[in-house]
Amino acid sequence: MLVDCLRKQTFKDFEWVIATNRFDFFTKITKVDCPLTLVFDPPKRKGDYYRLNGAWNRAFKNTHGDLVVSIVDQTWIAPNCLEKLWTHYEINSKSCISAVGHQYKDEVDGKPENLVWRDPRSRTDQGTFYRVRPTEMEFCVASVPLKALYDVGGIDEEWDKYAALSEKELMVRIEKAGYELYLDQTNEYRAIHHPRLSEEWDERYKAGCKFYEWCLRKVLDGTRLKLDYL
């Protein structure tokens, strides 16, 4: 589904970096028009819930363009999604943009259908494009300048011990480094709904909330502005 979406993009000058724990996801001969790099997920360490954040850092290290666009799996994007994100970057090279999107039960003719969850960030009372706090940033579909990621030393892989919140903490540091965070309500994606990875999710999320609070205190006192993952 995402391959088809990328092939239909109005903006063509991009590379595709795939971070994955399996390389057998292409079940048929698929034509890919852009440069393609496959990056294998780093192995789990003791205490890890997953290696999502380690995989993100590996993907960032293998990126060669000026702007990173994160798109998670099982996601549909509109043909002008990348064009909109690049246009924002051309206007303001300090901008980080999050798209908004709902979750759907089924894939029908290459597009998620049958709504099961609405994105609480989806709203119109503030217009279609406006600045937001880091907690509003969601890496399901989002753009961040590559320089911003290097300016803060990447995403903290300690977050692999917890569930969720890692990109929020990353964006706290990126905002502190002088970048601006926005939501673009006109750039709407669709995602296939999937259950939690395991029954541990709630427990790991609650533990992550405490770690998030600790990180915020360190950022505010100036001792956690740049890490060393990138």
HELIX and SHEET records of a PDB file:
HELIX    1   1 LEU A    2  ARG A    7  1                                   6    
HELIX    2   2 LEU A   52  LYS A   61  1                                  10    
HELIX    3   3 CYS A   81  ILE A   91  1                                  11    
HELIX    4   4 PRO A  134  GLU A  136  5                                   3    
HELIX    5   5 LEU A  146  ASP A  151  1                                   6    
HELIX    6   6 GLU A  157  LYS A  161  5                                   5    
HELIX    7   7 SER A  166  LYS A  176  1                                  11    
HELIX    8   8 TRP A  201  LEU A  220  1                                  20    
SHEET    1   A 2 TRP A  16  THR A  20  0                                        
SHEET    2   A 2 LEU A  36  PHE A  40  1                                        
SHEET    1   B 4 LEU A  67  ILE A  71  0                                        
SHEET    2   B 4 VAL A 141  PRO A 145 -1                                        
SHEET    3   B 4 SER A  95  VAL A 108 -1                                        
SHEET    4   B 4 LYS A 111  TRP A 117 -1                                        
SHEET    1   C 5 LEU A  67  ILE A  71  0                                        
SHEET    2   C 5 VAL A 141  PRO A 145 -1                                        
SHEET    3   C 5 SER A  95  VAL A 108 -1                                        
SHEET    4   C 5 GLU A 180  ILE A 192  1                                        
SHEET    5   C 5 THR A  75  TRP A  76 -1                                        
SHEET    1   D 5 LEU A  67  ILE A  71  0                                        
SHEET    2   D 5 VAL A 141  PRO A 145 -1                                        
SHEET    3   D 5 SER A  95  VAL A 108 -1                                        
SHEET    4   D 5 GLU A 180  ILE A 192  1                                        
SHEET    5   D 5 PHE A 129  ARG A 131 -1                                        
END                                                                             
